[in-house]
Structure formats: C-alpha cells, structure tokens
Amino acid sequence: MPPKAHVVLFFMIQFIIVITAFGILVPALHHRGVPSILLIVGSLAALVLVHLVLGALAKLIPVRCRSCRSASHFQGFGWWPFIYRYKCSECGEQLRLEVAGG
C-alpha cells in the first residue's frame, strides 16, 4: 500500500470515530445529565484508546518504501495524532507524513 493511501485510510477512520463521539455521543450523554467532568475524562480516555488501537492496526499493514520499494512499517503517531511515522526495514529510511488542511 502506498504511504499516502495508508495515511488517508487511518485518518478517515480517526475522523469518523471522533466526529461520531464528539458530535453525537457526548452531546447526547450531556443532555441526559452525565456530569461534564466525566464526559471530559471519558472523552480523553476514549481518544487515547482509539489511537492505541488504530496504531496497533496500522502496524499490521505494510507500506511501500519510497526509495527501495520494500516493506516499510508504521512506527507510530507523532507528537499529535495527525503525524504518521514510518521506517523501512530494508534501507532504514524514515518517512514522516502529516495531514494538513488546504
């Protein structure tokens, strides 16, 4: 799989989960009387859990290295969840892709 397709796939999964959780689930729970502090703590914990699970799944799908075309693997998210890091096991090249608007 090309690196950009890998990023698009996992970014869209992140986007759908976050929009669903924060656009539908959290407001519905708040409307039902769940305390705000529980919603905040639960949302942060759920966001971390989503990224841990997505990171584990992303490591299972090999990505083509740009220089040697062998299997490169997802190394994890950057300092924020829209930075994707890859490292080629063959040539050692490191790739960093960031989802940016525009």
MMTF fields as JSON, N, C-alpha, C and O atoms, coordinates in Angstrom:
{
  "mmtfVersion": "1.0.0",
  "mmtfProducer": "UNKNOWN",
  "numBonds": 407,
  "numAtoms": 408,
  "numGroups": 102,
  "numChains": 1,
  "numModels": 1,
  "chainsPerModel": [1],
  "groupsPerChain": [102],
  "chainIdList": ["A"],
  "bondAtomList": [4, 2, 8, 6, 12, 10, 16, 14, 20, 18, 24, 22, 28, 26, 32, 30, 36, 34, 40, 38, 44, 42, 48, 46, 52, 50, 56, 54, 60, 58, 64, 62, 68, 66, 72, 70, 76, 74, 80, 78, 84, 82, 88, 86, 92, 90, 96, 94, 100, 98, 104, 102, 108, 106, 112, 110, 116, 114, 120, 118, 124, 122, 128, 126, 132, 130, 136, 134, 140, 138, 144, 142, 148, 146, 152, 150, 156, 154, 160, 158, 164, 162, 168, 166, 172, 170, 176, 174, 180, 178, 184, 182, 188, 186, 192, 190, 196, 194, 200, 198, 204, 202, 208, 206, 212, 210, 216, 214, 220, 218, 224, 222, 228, 226, 232, 230, 236, 234, 240, 238, 244, 242, 248, 246, 252, 250, 256, 254, 260, 258, 264, 262, 268, 266, 272, 270, 276, 274, 280, 278, 284, 282, 288, 286, 292, 290, 296, 294, 300, 298, 304, 302, 308, 306, 312, 310, 316, 314, 320, 318, 324, 322, 328, 326, 332, 330, 336, 334, 340, 338, 344, 342, 348, 346, 352, 350, 356, 354, 360, 358, 364, 362, 368, 366, 372, 370, 376, 374, 380, 378, 384, 382, 388, 386, 392, 390, 396, 394, 400, 398, 404, 402],
  "bondOrderList": [1, 1, 1, 1, 1, 1, 1, 1, 1, 1, 1, 1, 1, 1, 1, 1, 1, 1, 1, 1, 1, 1, 1, 1, 1, 1, 1, 1, 1, 1, 1, 1, 1, 1, 1, 1, 1, 1, 1, 1, 1, 1, 1, 1, 1, 1, 1, 1, 1, 1, 1, 1, 1, 1, 1, 1, 1, 1, 1, 1, 1, 1, 1, 1, 1, 1, 1, 1, 1, 1, 1, 1, 1, 1, 1, 1, 1, 1, 1, 1, 1, 1, 1, 1, 1, 1, 1, 1, 1, 1, 1, 1, 1, 1, 1, 1, 1, 1, 1, 1, 1],
  "groupList": [{"groupName": "MET", "atomNameList": ["N", "CA", "C", "O"], "elementList": ["N", "C", "C", "O"], "formalChargeList": [0, 0, 0, 0], "bondAtomList": [1, 0, 2, 1, 3, 2], "bondOrderList": [1, 1, 2], "singleLetterCode": "M", "chemCompType": "L-PEPTIDE LINKING"}, {"groupName": "PRO", "atomNameList": ["N", "CA", "C", "O"], "elementList": ["N", "C", "C", "O"], "formalChargeList": [0, 0, 0, 0], "bondAtomList": [1, 0, 2, 1, 3, 2], "bondOrderList": [1, 1, 2], "singleLetterCode": "P", "chemCompType": "L-PEPTIDE LINKING"}, {"groupName": "LYS", "atomNameList": ["N", "CA", "C", "O"], "elementList": ["N", "C", "C", "O"], "formalChargeList": [0, 0, 0, 0], "bondAtomList": [1, 0, 2, 1, 3, 2], "bondOrderList": [1, 1, 2], "singleLetterCode": "K", "chemCompType": "L-PEPTIDE LINKING"}, {"groupName": "ALA", "atomNameList": ["N", "CA", "C", "O"], "elementList": ["N", "C", "C", "O"], "formalChargeList": [0, 0, 0, 0], "bondAtomList": [1, 0, 2, 1, 3, 2], "bondOrderList": [1, 1, 2], "singleLetterCode": "A", "chemCompType": "L-PEPTIDE LINKING"}, {"groupName": "HIS", "atomNameList": ["N", "CA", "C", "O"], "elementList": ["N", "C", "C", "O"], "formalChargeList": [0, 0, 0, 0], "bondAtomList": [1, 0, 2, 1, 3, 2], "bondOrderList": [1, 1, 2], "singleLetterCode": "H", "chemCompType": "L-PEPTIDE LINKING"}, {"groupName": "VAL", "atomNameList": ["N", "CA", "C", "O"], "elementList": ["N", "C", "C", "O"], "formalChargeList": [0, 0, 0, 0], "bondAtomList": [1, 0, 2, 1, 3, 2], "bondOrderList": [1, 1, 2], "singleLetterCode": "V", "chemCompType": "L-PEPTIDE LINKING"}, {"groupName": "LEU", "atomNameList": ["N", "CA", "C", "O"], "elementList": ["N", "C", "C", "O"], "formalChargeList": [0, 0, 0, 0], "bondAtomList": [1, 0, 2, 1, 3, 2], "bondOrderList": [1, 1, 2], "singleLetterCode": "L", "chemCompType": "L-PEPTIDE LINKING"}, {"groupName": "PHE", "atomNameList": ["N", "CA", "C", "O"], "elementList": ["N", "C", "C", "O"], "formalChargeList": [0, 0, 0, 0], "bondAtomList": [1, 0, 2, 1, 3, 2], "bondOrderList": [1, 1, 2], "singleLetterCode": "F", "chemCompType": "L-PEPTIDE LINKING"}, {"groupName": "ILE", "atomNameList": ["N", "CA", "C", "O"], "elementList": ["N", "C", "C", "O"], "formalChargeList": [0, 0, 0, 0], "bondAtomList": [1, 0, 2, 1, 3, 2], "bondOrderList": [1, 1, 2], "singleLetterCode": "I", "chemCompType": "L-PEPTIDE LINKING"}, {"groupName": "GLN", "atomNameList": ["N", "CA", "C", "O"], "elementList": ["N", "C", "C", "O"], "formalChargeList": [0, 0, 0, 0], "bondAtomList": [1, 0, 2, 1, 3, 2], "bondOrderList": [1, 1, 2], "singleLetterCode": "Q", "chemCompType": "L-PEPTIDE LINKING"}, {"groupName": "THR", "atomNameList": ["N", "CA", "C", "O"], "elementList": ["N", "C", "C", "O"], "formalChargeList": [0, 0, 0, 0], "bondAtomList": [1, 0, 2, 1, 3, 2], "bondOrderList": [1, 1, 2], "singleLetterCode": "T", "chemCompType": "L-PEPTIDE LINKING"}, {"groupName": "GLY", "atomNameList": ["N", "CA", "C", "O"], "elementList": ["N", "C", "C", "O"], "formalChargeList": [0, 0, 0, 0], "bondAtomList": [1, 0, 2, 1, 3, 2], "bondOrderList": [1, 1, 2], "singleLetterCode": "G", "chemCompType": "PEPTIDE LINKING"}, {"groupName": "ARG", "atomNameList": ["N", "CA", "C", "O"], "elementList": ["N", "C", "C", "O"], "formalChargeList": [0, 0, 0, 0], "bondAtomList": [1, 0, 2, 1, 3, 2], "bondOrderList": [1, 1, 2], "singleLetterCode": "R", "chemCompType": "L-PEPTIDE LINKING"}, {"groupName": "SER", "atomNameList": ["N", "CA", "C", "O"], "elementList": ["N", "C", "C", "O"], "formalChargeList": [0, 0, 0, 0], "bondAtomList": [1, 0, 2, 1, 3, 2], "bondOrderList": [1, 1, 2], "singleLetterCode": "S", "chemCompType": "L-PEPTIDE LINKING"}, {"groupName": "CYS", "atomNameList": ["N", "CA", "C", "O"], "elementList": ["N", "C", "C", "O"], "formalChargeList": [0, 0, 0, 0], "bondAtomList": [1, 0, 2, 1, 3, 2], "bondOrderList": [1, 1, 2], "singleLetterCode": "C", "chemCompType": "L-PEPTIDE LINKING"}, {"groupName": "TRP", "atomNameList": ["N", "CA", "C", "O"], "elementList": ["N", "C", "C", "O"], "formalChargeList": [0, 0, 0, 0], "bondAtomList": [1, 0, 2, 1, 3, 2], "bondOrderList": [1, 1, 2], "singleLetterCode": "W", "chemCompType": "L-PEPTIDE LINKING"}, {"groupName": "TYR", "atomNameList": ["N", "CA", "C", "O"], "elementList": ["N", "C", "C", "O"], "formalChargeList": [0, 0, 0, 0], "bondAtomList": [1, 0, 2, 1, 3, 2], "bondOrderList": [1, 1, 2], "singleLetterCode": "Y", "chemCompType": "L-PEPTIDE LINKING"}, {"groupName": "GLU", "atomNameList": ["N", "CA", "C", "O"], "elementList": ["N", "C", "C", "O"], "formalChargeList": [0, 0, 0, 0], "bondAtomList": [1, 0, 2, 1, 3, 2], "bondOrderList": [1, 1, 2], "singleLetterCode": "E", "chemCompType": "L-PEPTIDE LINKING"}],
  "groupTypeList": [0, 1, 1, 2, 3, 4, 5, 5, 6, 7, 7, 0, 8, 9, 7, 8, 8, 5, 8, 10, 3, 7, 11, 8, 6, 5, 1, 3, 6, 4, 4, 12, 11, 5, 1, 13, 8, 6, 6, 8, 5, 11, 13, 6, 3, 3, 6, 5, 6, 5, 4, 6, 5, 6, 11, 3, 6, 3, 2, 6, 8, 1, 5, 12, 14, 12, 13, 14, 12, 13, 3, 13, 4, 7, 9, 11, 7, 11, 15, 15, 1, 7, 8, 16, 12, 16, 2, 14, 13, 17, 14, 11, 17, 9, 6, 12, 6, 17, 5, 3, 11, 11],
  "groupIdList": [1, 2, 3, 4, 5, 6, 7, 8, 9, 10, 11, 12, 13, 14, 15, 16, 17, 18, 19, 20, 21, 22, 23, 24, 25, 26, 27, 28, 29, 30, 31, 32, 33, 34, 35, 36, 37, 38, 39, 40, 41, 42, 43, 44, 45, 46, 47, 48, 49, 50, 51, 52, 53, 54, 55, 56, 57, 58, 59, 60, 61, 62, 63, 64, 65, 66, 67, 68, 69, 70, 71, 72, 73, 74, 75, 76, 77, 78, 79, 80, 81, 82, 83, 84, 85, 86, 87, 88, 89, 90, 91, 92, 93, 94, 95, 96, 97, 98, 99, 100, 101, 102],
  "secStructList": [7, 7, 2, 2, 2, 2, 2, 2, 2, 2, 2, 2, 2, 2, 2, 2, 2, 2, 2, 2, 0, 0, 0, 0, 0, 2, 2, 2, 2, 2, 2, 6, 6, 7, 7, 2, 2, 2, 2, 2, 2, 2, 2, 2, 2, 2, 2, 2, 2, 2, 2, 2, 2, 2, 2, 2, 2, 2, 2, 2, 1, 7, 3, 3, 7, 6, 6, 6, 7, 1, 3, 3, 3, 3, 3, 3, 3, 7, 1, 1, 6, 6, 3, 3, 3, 3, 3, 3, 6, 6, 6, 7, 7, 3, 3, 3, 3, 3, 7, 7, 7, 7],
  "xCoordList": [0.852, 0.0, 0.901, 1.876, 0.603, 1.388, 1.207, 0.137, 2.239, 2.149, 0.998, 0.334, 0.756, -0.325, -1.692, -2.573, -1.886, -3.152, -3.345, -4.46, -2.268, -2.299, -2.719, -3.554, -2.139, -2.472, -3.931, -4.642, -4.38, -5.772, -6.726, -7.711, -6.449, -7.302, -7.425, -8.533, -6.306, -6.357, -6.814, -7.421, -6.536, -7.047, -8.574, -9.242, -9.119, -10.573, -11.232, -12.309, -10.599, -11.133, -11.115, -12.096, -10.002, -9.918, -11.012, -11.704, -11.162, -12.109, -13.537, -14.294, -13.897, -15.257, -15.519, -16.592, -14.563, -14.739, -14.856, -15.726, -13.99, -14.007, -15.283, -15.894, -15.688, -16.916, -18.129, -19.024, -18.155, -19.275, -19.303, -20.357, -18.145, -18.093, -18.404, -19.234, -17.743, -17.897, -19.087, -19.529, -19.601, -20.732, -22.074, -23.102, -22.064, -23.329, -23.369, -24.288, -22.374, -22.402, -22.254, -23.053, -21.256, -21.015, -22.19, -22.641, -22.704, -23.868, -25.097, -25.839, -25.307, -26.451, -26.299, -27.261, -25.095, -24.868, -24.982, -25.504, -24.504, -24.607, -26.077, -26.479, -26.852, -28.282, -29.013, -30.008, -28.514, -29.142, -28.694, -29.16, -27.792, -27.409, -26.095, -25.805, -25.304, -23.99, -23.11, -23.036, -22.442, -21.614, -20.515, -19.923, -20.267, -19.282, -17.898, -17.196, -17.487, -16.141, -15.99, -14.928, -17.037, -16.985, -16.912, -16.217, -17.623, -17.566, -16.18, -15.686, -15.556, -14.218, -13.195, -12.42, -13.193, -12.242, -12.491, -11.547, -13.752, -14.087, -13.712, -13.262, -13.891, -13.538, -12.042, -11.591, -11.269, -9.815, -9.324, -8.453, -9.89, -9.505, -9.895, -9.126, -11.07, -11.516, -10.643, -10.335, -10.242, -9.385, -8.024, -7.502, -7.463, -6.189, -6.36, -5.518, -7.427, -7.682, -7.854, -7.331, -8.582, -8.775, -7.433, -7.19, -6.554, -5.258, -4.337, -3.533, -4.439, -3.652, -4.106, -3.278, -5.411, -5.944, -5.622, -5.191, -5.83, -5.511, -4.02, -3.637, -3.181, -1.737, -1.359, -0.514, -1.988, -1.716, -2.196, -1.516, -3.349, -3.852, -3.001, -2.763, -2.54, -1.722, -0.394, 0.159, 0.117, 1.381, 1.243, 2.239, 0.032, -0.196, -0.182, 0.033, -0.408, -0.473, 0.857, 1.204, 1.612, 2.886, 2.677, 1.695, 3.622, 3.591, 4.85, 5.919, 4.728, 5.898, 6.848, 6.429, 8.121, 9.165, 9.299, 9.214, 9.506, 9.621, 10.926, 10.977, 11.983, 13.273, 13.575, 13.994, 13.372, 13.749, 12.547, 12.733, 11.333, 10.087, 9.84, 8.947, 10.611, 10.35, 9.331, 8.818, 9.051, 8.036, 8.544, 9.568, 7.823, 8.081, 6.948, 5.831, 7.216, 6.196, 5.913, 6.792, 4.663, 4.198, 4.909, 4.923, 5.501, 6.218, 5.405, 5.732, 4.369, 3.535, 3.185, 3.656, 2.348, 1.944, 3.028, 3.837, 3.04, 3.993, 3.523, 2.788, 3.943, 3.571, 2.097, 1.587, 1.4, -0.051, -0.574, 0.174, -1.836, -2.307, -2.401, -2.777, -2.078, -2.166, -0.797, -0.653, 0.198, 1.537, 1.786, 1.686, 2.106, 2.31, 3.783, 4.331, 4.422, 5.84, 6.023, 5.377, 6.921, 7.212, 8.721, 9.493, 9.129, 10.54, 10.671, 9.994, 11.559, 11.805, 12.737, 13.771, 12.361, 13.196, 14.385, 15.367, 14.298, 15.359, 16.454, 17.62, 16.094, 17.1, 17.203, 18.141, 16.257, 16.312, 15.76, 15.845, 15.196, 14.651, 13.463, 12.617, 13.423, 12.312, 11.458, 11.971, 10.158, 9.213, 8.256, 7.789, 7.969, 7.037, 6.023, 6.372, 4.768, 3.687, 2.737, 2.377, 2.337, 1.432, 0.18, 0.246, -0.964, -2.224, -2.384, -2.416, -2.485, -2.632, -3.804, -4.091, -4.465, -5.599, -5.123, -3.97, -6.039, -5.722, -5.625, -5.361],
  "yCoordList": [-1.17, 0.0, 1.237, 1.281, 2.219, 3.454, 4.196, 4.125, 4.9, 5.59, 6.585, 6.672, 7.332, 8.324, 7.664, 8.193, 6.525, 5.804, 5.272, 5.267, 4.832, 4.355, 5.483, 5.291, 6.653, 7.818, 8.211, 8.478, 8.249, 8.623, 7.633, 8.044, 6.352, 5.333, 5.524, 5.568, 5.637, 5.742, 7.116, 7.228, 8.154, 9.47, 9.496, 10.058, 8.892, 8.877, 8.055, 8.412, 6.962, 6.185, 7.032, 7.054, 7.73, 8.622, 9.682, 9.932, 10.297, 11.382, 10.912, 11.586, 9.768, 9.245, 8.936, 9.252, 8.329, 7.995, 9.259, 9.349, 10.23, 11.459, 12.264, 12.76, 12.399, 13.135, 12.441, 13.099, 11.128, 10.387, 10.567, 10.822, 10.435, 10.53, 11.939, 12.121, 12.925, 14.284, 15.022, 16.034, 14.539, 15.204, 14.6, 15.274, 13.322, 12.653, 12.111, 12.414, 11.314, 10.607, 11.54, 11.473, 12.395, 13.285, 14.248, 14.387, 14.917, 15.782, 15.016, 15.522, 13.801, 13.009, 12.643, 12.708, 12.261, 11.933, 13.176, 13.102, 14.294, 15.547, 15.942, 16.418, 15.746, 16.072, 15.172, 15.577, 13.956, 13.024, 13.252, 12.564, 14.212, 14.565, 13.994, 14.078, 13.423, 12.92, 14.125, 15.055, 14.13, 15.273, 15.585, 14.685, 16.867, 17.319, 16.762, 16.399, 16.685, 16.202, 14.741, 14.344, 13.943, 12.55, 12.467, 11.61, 13.348, 13.371, 13.772, 13.205, 14.727, 15.172, 14.063, 13.738, 13.487, 12.418, 11.201, 10.6, 10.84, 9.712, 9.956, 9.039, 11.179, 11.518, 11.439, 10.922, 11.942, 11.869, 10.424, 10.032, 9.648, 8.237, 7.492, 6.666, 7.774, 7.122, 7.529, 6.7, 8.786, 9.26, 8.56, 8.165, 8.411, 7.702, 6.241, 5.691, 5.621, 4.221, 4.033, 3.076, 4.939, 4.86, 4.925, 4.161, 5.833, 5.966, 4.784, 4.417, 4.19, 2.981, 1.82, 1.093, 1.645, 0.564, 0.812, -0.101, 2.046, 2.361, 2.205, 1.742, 2.591, 2.416, 0.955, 0.596, 0.106, -1.338, -1.913, -2.747, -1.475, -1.945, -1.436, -2.163, -0.194, 0.388, -0.345, -0.405, -0.9, -1.637, -2.964, -3.528, -3.458, -4.732, -4.616, -5.607, -3.413, -3.218, -2.654, -1.526, -3.414, -2.907, -1.805, -1.799, -0.889, 0.253, 0.197, -0.166, 0.553, 0.552, 1.683, 2.821, 1.358, 2.364, 3.178, 2.627, 4.468, 5.323, 5.126, 5.327, 4.734, 4.628, 3.217, 3.065, 2.186, 0.834, -0.059, -1.19, 0.422, -0.281, -1.54, -2.321, -1.751, -2.906, -2.499, -1.379, -3.411, -3.156, -2.173, -2.4, -1.107, -0.125, -0.278, -0.63, -0.021, -0.245, 1.017, 1.849, 1.131, 2.249, 2.191, 1.148, 3.316, 3.368, 4.029, 3.887, 4.735, 5.392, 6.796, 7.303, 7.394, 8.765, 9.705, 9.339, 10.898, 11.918, 12.551, 11.936, 13.764, 14.437, 14.786, 15.141, 14.699, 14.811, 13.776, 13.341, 13.368, 12.184, 12.307, 11.335, 13.452, 13.574, 13.585, 14.02, 13.114, 12.896, 11.388, 10.756, 10.83, 9.392, 9.144, 9.752, 8.257, 7.965, 6.526, 5.604, 6.353, 5.045, 4.836, 5.793, 3.563, 3.231, 1.972, 0.972, 2.042, 0.901, -0.086, 0.299, -1.349, -2.377, -2.749, -3.309, -2.441, -2.801, -1.733, -2.029, -0.511, 0.54, 1.5, 2.293, 1.44, 2.285, 3.695, 4.516, 3.986, 5.318, 5.571, 4.701, 6.775, 7.165, 8.184, 9.11, 7.996, 8.857, 9.424, 8.717, 10.705, 11.388, 12.092, 12.983, 11.699, 12.32, 13.013, 12.454, 14.218, 14.988, 15.326, 15.743, 15.141, 15.539, 17.025, 17.465, 17.791, 19.236, 19.68, 19.087, 20.71, 21.236, 22.024, 22.444, 22.205, 23.063, 22.41, 23.06],
  "zCoordList": [0.0, 0.0, 0.0, 0.75, -0.806, -0.788, 0.546, 1.15, 1.004, 2.291, 2.379, 3.412, 1.311, 1.366, 1.482, 2.16, 0.836, 0.955, 2.377, 2.898, 2.989, 4.373, 5.306, 6.19, 5.104, 5.934, 5.729, 6.697, 4.485, 4.207, 4.872, 5.485, 4.76, 5.361, 6.869, 7.403, 7.546, 9.003, 9.474, 10.54, 8.711, 9.068, 8.974, 9.841, 7.928, 7.782, 8.885, 9.363, 9.292, 10.417, 11.688, 12.431, 11.941, 13.105, 13.037, 14.024, 11.879, 11.696, 11.969, 12.668, 11.423, 11.611, 13.084, 13.599, 13.756, 15.173, 16.017, 16.883, 15.771, 16.577, 16.322, 17.268, 15.075, 14.767, 15.379, 15.911, 15.304, 15.895, 17.407, 17.988, 18.038, 19.502, 19.993, 20.884, 19.415, 19.923, 19.309, 19.852, 18.206, 17.586, 17.95, 17.894, 18.326, 18.618, 20.046, 20.806, 20.4, 21.674, 22.877, 23.811, 22.863, 24.017, 24.231, 25.367, 23.193, 23.432, 23.943, 24.784, 23.434, 23.895, 25.372, 26.137, 25.761, 27.176, 28.059, 29.172, 27.574, 28.332, 28.503, 29.565, 27.479, 27.535, 28.531, 29.133, 28.698, 29.647, 31.088, 31.996, 31.308, 32.663, 33.159, 34.353, 32.29, 32.704, 33.023, 32.22, 34.176, 34.561, 33.531, 32.935, 33.347, 32.352, 32.612, 31.668, 33.873, 34.184, 33.761, 33.282, 33.935, 33.485, 31.962, 31.417, 31.285, 29.826, 29.33, 28.355, 29.978, 29.576, 29.803, 28.904, 30.992, 31.312, 30.426, 29.914, 30.245, 29.391, 27.936, 27.249, 27.463, 26.084, 25.866, 24.844, 26.807, 26.68, 26.713, 25.937, 27.614, 27.695, 26.42, 25.927, 25.89, 24.655, 23.479, 22.622, 23.425, 22.338, 22.369, 21.327, 23.547, 23.688, 23.284, 22.573, 23.725, 23.387, 21.88, 21.31, 21.24, 19.787, 19.077, 18.143, 19.511, 18.849, 19.128, 18.271, 20.299, 20.575, 19.697, 19.148, 19.564, 18.733, 17.26, 16.556, 16.795, 15.403, 15.116, 14.042, 16.075, 15.904, 15.772, 14.952, 16.585, 16.507, 15.174, 14.576, 14.715, 13.42, 12.268, 11.305, 12.358, 11.286, 11.133, 10.035, 12.222, 12.15, 11.41, 10.957, 11.286, 10.616, 9.09, 8.392, 8.578, 7.124, 6.636, 6.985, 5.836, 5.333, 4.291, 3.548, 4.264, 3.355, 2.504, 2.994, 1.236, 0.349, 0.705, 0.914, 0.772, 0.982, -0.305, -1.402, -0.172, -1.352, -2.106, -3.319, -1.399, -2.08, -2.595, -3.742, -1.773, -2.198, -2.523, -2.972, -2.307, -2.618, -1.786, -2.113, -0.721, 0.137, 1.214, 1.204, 2.127, 3.152, 4.204, 4.848, 4.357, 5.405, 6.412, 6.033, 7.676, 8.694, 9.488, 9.717, 9.896, 10.715, 12.062, 12.716, 12.479, 13.752, 14.857, 16.035, 14.497, 15.49, 15.053, 14.035, 15.858, 15.589, 16.088, 16.942, 15.56, 16.003, 17.299, 18.071, 17.53, 18.77, 18.81, 19.872, 17.697, 17.694, 16.711, 15.836, 16.825, 16.098, 14.586, 13.931, 14.003, 12.559, 11.903, 10.76, 12.617, 12.068, 12.105, 13.156, 10.953, 10.822, 10.503, 9.584, 11.258, 11.059, 10.581, 11.078, 9.601, 9.024, 8.986, 8.924, 9.024, 8.898, 8.063, 8.301, 7.075, 6.191, 6.892, 7.439, 6.867, 7.499, 6.62, 7.106, 5.341, 4.406, 4.336, 4.597, 3.991, 3.797, 4.98, 5.048, 5.907, 7.094, 6.908, 7.821, 5.734, 5.503, 6.429, 6.635, 6.977, 7.834, 7.092, 6.463, 7.176, 6.489, 7.51, 8.403, 7.371, 8.268, 7.402, 6.628, 7.524, 6.764, 7.731, 8.767, 7.391, 8.238, 7.458, 6.302, 8.101, 7.487, 7.752, 8.901, 6.678, 6.802, 5.95, 4.91, 6.39, 5.64, 4.43, 4.342, 3.519, 2.385, 1.118, 0.107]
}
